[in-house]
Every structure is written in structure tokens, then in C-alpha cells.
């Protein structure tokens, strides 16, 4: 505690003026470097939150559908889209079946027993993970009725 008794703002100011009045050819240079270092530290320490927030984005609406469509027109377009989706799914299944046939033909050409490999590995290339135990039910929060 004795150290803090010797430290006072008035003593610090007196010491500063005492050192400033002493003849020193470098005092203005030291003062300039000190001010520049302080300014640089303040610039570095300013948080990003002090900057101006960005402008909000300009919203552009998609205008490919007519705004005045009736419910019947909406249902009709949804049915057409569902038909296209079903056709794509059938085509994808056909492509998958063709890939499977091509893989079997390649396996036979390379000398593998394709039926044995299919029995060994089954249909799925990655078996689905099944949990050995059901997950425990979460405890009810306090205050529930």
C-alpha cells in the first residue's frame, strides 16, 4: 500500500512539466511519435460495430407467373408439374436399372460372380443405420402441466 500513496495525478503532472522543461533536442520528435502511436492504436482498436451498417438489399420479385391466376389454373399447373416430376422419377429409375445391368455385365466380363456379390452386399450399397435402443424420452420441463 505504501507504493500507491506515492502515486498521485498532481505528482505525475509536475514530473511531466519538469522533464518537458529540461533541454532535450528530441522532445518534439518523441512527442510526435507518441501521438502517432496513440492515434494508430485508437484506429486499430475501433470496433467494427462503429461503422455504418450496410444498405438493406433491394428485393426483386419473380414475375414468371401471372398475378391474377384463378384457383383452377393453379391446380392445373400443379398437376402438370406433378406429372413431369413423376415422368422424371420413372426415367431416373430406368436409368438406375440400366446402370445396374451395365455393372453386372462389366462384372461378368471381368470374371466376377455377380450373383454371389449381389447376395453378399444386397441391394443397398450402404445399409441403413438402425438404432439398437430407442432414444430416451426427454424429461418434461419444470412448470409443465
Secondary structure by P-SEA (a helix, b strand, c coil): ccccccccaaaaaaaaaaaaaccccaaaaaaaaaaaaaaaaaaaacccccccccccbbbbbbccccccccaaaaaaaaaaaaaaaaaaaaaaaaaaaaaaaaaaaaaaaaccaaaaaaaaccccccccccccccccccccccccc
